[in-house]
């Protein structure tokens, strides 16, 4: 059972420096590649790395301190990483890389906020 983050020392989301490293920097990298508009394959590859980095950080944070939204956002970001490579490689014509980016921009905040609204901030903690 994960140790509950009493003082937020173990919670990477509450630590500003770690938040910037694990989620801010990859998000910035994705935004820069979206604005620069390199080839879809390069964009998809960069996004795959950034989303994978964020997904692994979420899963580690979920395991380490039980942050509720990380249990959802970790798998979501890993699935998005694989999807970014598929869309960027143009293996499917369902979405363009720009449409995929817009979808990420809309869905990601929801995945990161809604679970804590319904189930509280940490696992085994009642909603406040």
N, C-alpha and C positions, 0 to 999 in steps of 0.2 A: 504494500500500500504506500503511495507516495506521501512524503512528509508535507504537511500543510505549510505554506509559506506564511509564517507568523509575522515576520518583520520585512517581508518582501525582498530579502537579500537574495533568495534563490529564484525569484520570479523575474525572468528576463524582460517581460513586458513592462513591468513597473520600473525597471532600472533604465534610465534614459540613455546611457551610453551603450548598453547592450541592445536596447530596442533599436537604436540607430544602426548598429552594426548588423544585426540579424534580420531586420525588416526594413529599415529606412534606406540603407545603402542598396539592397537589391531592387527596391521600388524605384529609387532614383535611376539606377542603371536601366531598368525597363522603360522608364519615361524618356530617358535620353535616346535609347534605341528607337522608340516609337516616333519621336520627333525627327530623328535623323533619317528615318526610312531606308535602312539598308535592305538588302535582299530579304525576302520572307524567310529563307532558310537560316540566314545569319540571325535575324530577329528571333525566330523560333528557338534557335540554339541558345542564344543569350538568355531568353526568357525561361527556357527549361532549366538552366543553371540557377538563375535567380529564384525561381519558384521552388525548385528542389531544395535550395539553401533555406528558404523560409519554412518550407514544410518540415524539414528535419529539425530546424530550431523549435518549431511549434511542438513536435512530438517529444523532443527532449524536455521542453518546458512543462508539457503535460505530465510526463513521467516524474520529473523532478519535484514539482510543487503542486500538481493537480489543478492548474489553471483550466477552467471549464472550456473556454472557447478554443483552447489549443487542441483539445480532443477532437474538435470538428475541423478547425482550420489546418491542422497538420495533414490529415489525409486529403483534404480539399486542395491544398497547395501542391501536394505530390501528384495528384490526379491532373491538376492544371499544368504541371511541368511536362508530363507525358503528352497532354493535349497540345501544348505549345509546340512541341517538336513535330507532332502529327500535322498540325495546321501549318506550321512554318515550312515543312517539307512538301506541302501541298499534296499529301496522300489522299486527302479528302477535299471536296469542294463545298462542304457544308458551310464553312465560315472562312472569310479572309482573315489575315493576321490582324488587320485593323478592327474587324468586327469582334474577333476573339479578345483583343485588348479592351474594347469597350465593354464586353461581357465581364471581363475580370474587374474592371473599374466599378461596375455596378454590384456584382455578386460578392466580391471579397469583403467589403466593409460589413455586409449583412452577416456573412459567416463568422466574422470576428466580433460582432456586437450582440446579435440576437441570442446566442446560447447563454450569455451571462445575464441577460434580462430575464430569461425564463428560469435558469437554474442557479444563479448566484455566481460569484467570482471564482470560488474554489470548490473542488470536489468535496462532497460531504459537508457543505456549508449551506445553510438555508438562505434563501433569497432575502436580501435586506431591503 
